[in-house]
């Protein structure tokens, strides 16, 4: 038992490490730690309560759950992911003032998933005295897995709250969460080789990474490099870096942003900086958080005078210095941002009304309520038509109706409150 509690404590630390990693992408306006901690507690507790209720409904409906394929994909996954999403909705009124950019939706969904996993781990430790091996697996896999599976729903949560549209996005993100959750449980239940589990986690992490770079790229707080320079004010004159273009080592105006800086050359139109700061600029203004070395054109390897990160900058590796022309690099960074945005918004499931290149991101009709209900009725009807057993039909109805009523009732209440607040 003592070992189990130690492992649960370590999983708690690991979970916060993963959450901190996701929060590191919130580079423009970080969420308050106390709000995140509150959502971990509140969301975790309510997700367990809702999950317990839904499992009770499933049991009353006569659907048996166990460690099999059916339970993994059609009971455990749908129930637990619905519970986490509904718990996030319940926390809306506590975070609505902080919910001002898409990354925030991912972060608060992460907090709910973390709280759910931590409480679930605690139950495993206290109710299963010899569950050390299971807790050990959860220490390294299940806590981040819960986060990876659910975080996609955080984007749809933000879009629905902010723009009053995106039901298809919610439907897709929920199905994704259910599928990967079910696949994860199937791998554990059937003892498939660990390679399948590693591959699943790697793919889930890749999806998470794509979502984080996308939400960073479309943040309303994001400035271009040119906008940053134009709005900076009067930069301080500091000891100058050597300009590789003209050779000037004089004192230069210095532009600082967090941990990086660059300087305007006093003798030519170039901006000078260190090699490390060029990478920082691409992360901050280009939303490029991946391994940028695969975009690095090494001078020695390619037989060039200067190395280049992506394009439109010039680096001397032996000196650790570089320079760029503002407009050219600004265009290159915008090009990177647009490619990141297109990578997500060109997906078939992404709503046209949410695309930056076309829509107003506003939906004033009643589709947010009508469409999901029609879709749900259609899905239930299909489910009822393909089964013969009355018991199974009853189970489908009993499992579906509570989810529909609770989910869309909460969405309607939240959206109505949001609309009224905007009108006032």
C-alpha positions, 0 to 999 in steps of 0.5 A: 500500500505504501508503495502505491501511494508513493507511485500515486504521488510521483504520478501527481508530480509527473502530471503537473510536469506534463501540464507545465509543458503544455502551459509553456506553449501559452507564450503570449498570455499565460494562464494563472497558476491558481486558476489551473490548480482550481480546475484540476481540483474542481474538474477532476472531482466533477468528472469523477462524479459525472463518470460515476453517474454515467457508469450507473446509467450503463449498469441500469441499462443492463450493459455489462462492462469489463476488460474486453474490446466492447467495453474499451471502445463503447463504454469506458472511452465514451463515458470517461471522455464525456465526463471530462468534457462536461466537467470542463463545461461546469468550470466555465464560469470560473475561467470565462475571464481568462478564456481569451485565446484558443490555447486556453481551451487546451490548457484547461482541458488538460487540467481537468484530465489531470485531475481525473487521472490523479483521483482515478489513480488514488482509487486504484491505490486504495481499492486494489492493494496489489495494484502496484504494477497497474499504478506503475503503468499509470505513473508513466503512461496513463496520466499523460495519456488521459491528457493526450486523449482529451486535449483536442476537446479543449479546442472545440470547447473554446470555439463553441464558447467564443464563436458559438459554432463548431459542433462538428469539431466537437463531435470529431474531437469527442470521437477521437478521444473515445477512439484513442482511449478505447485503443489504449485500454484494449492494448492494456487489457489484451497485453499487446506488445509494448510497441503498440502502446509506445506508437499510440502515445507518440501519435497522440503526442504528435496530435497534441503538438499540432494543436498547440502550434495551431492555437499559438499561431492564431492567438489574438495576442500574437504580433508579427515581428514587424508589429513588435518592432514598430510598437516597441517604443524607444529601445535602449542603446547597449553594447553592440554585437558585431554586424556581419553585414557591415562590420559595425561593433558600435553601441546599438538600439536593443529590442528585448523580449523575455529571454531573447533580444536583437539589435538594429545596426547603426551603420546598415539596415540589418538587425543583428543577434546571436544564433540562439536568439534567431531560434527564439525568434522563430519560436515566438513569432513563427509558432515553430516549436518543433526541432528547428534543426531540420530547417537549418541549412548548415553553411559547411554542409551546403558549401555556403558563406552563411548558414540559414534557419529556414530562410531570410537570415544569415548566420556565422556558426563559428562566431555564433552571430547572425543578421537579417533584414526586417521585412524579409524575415517578417514575411518568412515568419508569416509564411510559417504561421500560415502553413501551420494554420492551413495544416489544421484548417484544411482538414475536412472536419474543420468548420468553414466558419472558423477559418481565418481566411474566410469566415467572420468567426460568428454564428448567430443562428440556432444551429448550435442547438438544432444540428447536434440534436439532429445528429444525435437522433440520427445516430441513435436511430441508426443504432436502434435499427441495426440491433435486434435485442430489445435489451440492447436497444433500451441500453442504447437509449439509456446511454445516449439520452443523458449525454445529449441532455446534459451536454447540450443543456450545458452548452445552451446555458453557457452560450446564452449567458455568453451572448447576454453578457456581450449584449450588455 
